[in-house]
């Protein structure tokens, strides 16, 4: 049976992706070339990673996302600051933080989690942390790379004036290839109109 690699996300408008792509360019100039950068066209906020999923489940997932979306009005989020997971001394993921109506974002993520668990997906072991991934480590981080990441994260401020109006949540498919992942929208669930 055919399977798709799926996740639930908030997609970003072009101006936000351009601003974040510019930030990635600045970080590259700081010597962070040992990271695998997410293409600016692929930047998104992940709400729930579903993994390899049978094609037959797509309709039920879409219906649950429609149910979740009808519970919320559109809301605004912004971007601010840089950070790493799991810790600065062992950086594996470089991210930009989120601002704005984070309580609403947390509630949406919680409802997505609850509804996907009802469909049989594994519950997350970690609490949802609002962020947007900019890059991931290609391999083991060397001490020199670690110093570069620490200097960039602590020395670069990032707080653009762009606000993103979250008006939908999307079911996305991820196709992995040697050149990186390619994402495509399978379903968009619009938040209720105010």
C-alpha positions in Angstrom: 0.0 0.0 0.0 1.3 3.5 -0.9 2.6 5.6 2.0 3.3 9.3 2.2 5.6 11.1 4.6 3.2 13.6 6.2 3.2 16.5 8.7 0.8 19.3 9.8 2.1 22.8 9.4 1.4 26.5 9.2 2.6 27.7 5.8 4.2 31.2 5.5 3.6 34.0 3.0 6.3 35.1 0.5 7.4 38.2 2.4 8.0 36.2 5.6 10.0 33.5 3.7 12.1 36.2 2.0 12.9 37.9 5.3 13.9 34.5 6.9 15.9 33.7 3.8 17.8 36.9 4.2 18.5 35.9 7.8 19.9 32.6 6.6 22.2 34.5 4.2 23.5 36.6 7.1 24.2 33.5 9.2 26.0 31.8 6.3 28.3 34.9 6.2 29.1 34.2 9.8 30.7 30.9 8.8 27.8 28.5 9.5 28.3 26.6 6.2 28.5 23.2 7.9 24.7 23.2 8.4 22.0 22.0 6.0 19.8 24.9 5.4 16.0 24.7 4.9 15.2 26.3 1.5 13.4 29.6 2.1 10.6 28.3 -0.1 10.1 25.4 2.3 10.1 27.3 5.5 7.1 26.5 7.7 6.0 26.0 11.3 5.5 22.3 12.1 2.6 21.6 14.3 2.8 17.7 14.2 5.0 15.3 12.3 3.0 12.2 11.3 5.7 10.2 9.5 5.0 7.6 6.8 1.2 7.2 6.6 -1.0 5.1 4.4 -2.7 7.1 1.6 -6.0 5.7 2.8 -5.7 7.8 6.0 -5.4 11.2 4.2 -9.1 11.8 4.1 -9.6 11.1 7.9 -6.6 13.3 8.7 -8.0 16.1 6.5 -11.4 15.8 8.2 -9.9 16.1 11.7 -7.9 19.1 10.6 -11.1 20.7 9.3 -12.7 20.0 12.7 -9.7 21.6 14.5 -9.6 24.7 12.3 -13.3 25.5 12.9 -12.5 26.0 16.6 -10.2 29.0 16.0 -10.3 32.4 14.5 -7.3 33.6 12.5 -4.5 35.0 14.6 -1.1 36.7 14.2 2.5 35.5 14.9 5.8 37.1 14.3 9.5 36.2 14.6 12.2 37.1 17.1 15.5 35.8 18.2 17.7 32.7 17.4 18.2 29.5 19.3 19.3 25.9 19.0 18.1 22.4 20.0 18.9 20.6 22.2 21.5 22.9 23.7 24.2 25.4 22.6 26.9 22.9 23.5 25.3 20.2 21.3 23.5 22.2 18.6 21.7 20.0 16.1 18.9 22.4 15.0 19.1 26.2 14.5 15.8 28.0 14.9 14.1 31.4 15.0 11.7 32.1 17.8 8.1 33.1 17.4 6.2 36.0 19.0 2.6 37.2 18.9 -0.5 35.1 19.8 1.5 32.1 21.0 -1.2 31.0 23.4 -3.5 30.6 20.4 -0.7 28.8 18.5 -0.2 26.4 21.5 -3.9 25.7 21.6 -4.1 24.9 17.8 -1.0 22.6 18.2 -2.7 20.9 21.2 -5.9 20.3 19.3 -3.9 18.9 16.3 -2.0 16.6 18.7 -5.1 15.4 20.4 -7.0 14.7 17.1 -4.0 13.0 15.4 -3.6 10.7 18.5 -7.3 9.8 18.1 -6.4 8.5 14.6 -3.7 6.3 16.0 -0.6 8.5 15.6 2.0 8.4 18.4 1.7 11.2 20.9 4.7 13.6 21.1 7.0 12.9 24.0 8.0 16.5 24.2 5.9 19.6 24.8 5.3 21.7 21.7 7.9 24.5 21.5 6.9 27.3 19.1 9.8 27.8 16.6 10.7 27.7 13.0 13.7 25.6 11.9 16.3 27.4 9.8 19.0 24.7 9.5 20.1 21.2 10.8 23.5 19.8 11.5 24.9 17.8 8.5 27.1 15.7 10.7 28.7 15.7 14.1 29.3 19.3 15.1 33.0 20.1 15.5 34.3 22.3 18.3 35.1 25.1 15.8 31.6 24.9 14.3 30.1 24.9 17.8 32.0 28.2 18.6 30.7 29.7 15.3 27.1 28.7 16.1 27.4 30.0 19.7 28.8 33.3 18.4 26.1 33.7 15.7 23.2 32.8 18.0 24.4 35.1 20.8 25.6 38.0 18.6 22.8 38.4 16.0 19.5 39.9 16.9 16.5 39.2 14.7 13.1 40.9 15.1 11.6 41.8 11.8 8.4 43.8 11.6 6.6 41.2 9.6 3.5 39.7 11.2 2.0 36.5 9.7 -1.8 36.1 9.8 -2.5 32.5 10.5 -5.7 31.7 8.6 -5.2 28.0 7.9 -3.4 24.8 8.9 -2.0 22.5 6.2 -1.5 18.8 5.7 1.9 18.6 4.0 3.7 15.8 2.2 7.5 15.6 2.3 9.5 13.9 -0.5 13.1 13.2 0.6 15.9 13.4 -2.0 19.6 13.8 -2.1 19.1 17.6 -2.6 16.8 17.9 0.4 13.1 17.6 1.2 10.4 18.9 -1.2 7.1 19.8 0.4 3.7 19.9 -1.1 0.3 20.8 0.4 -2.3 18.0 0.3 -5.0 19.7 2.3 -5.6 23.2 3.7 -8.0 23.6 6.6 -9.2 27.3 6.9 -9.7 28.8 10.4 -13.2 30.1 10.9 -13.9 33.6 9.7 -14.1 36.2 12.5 
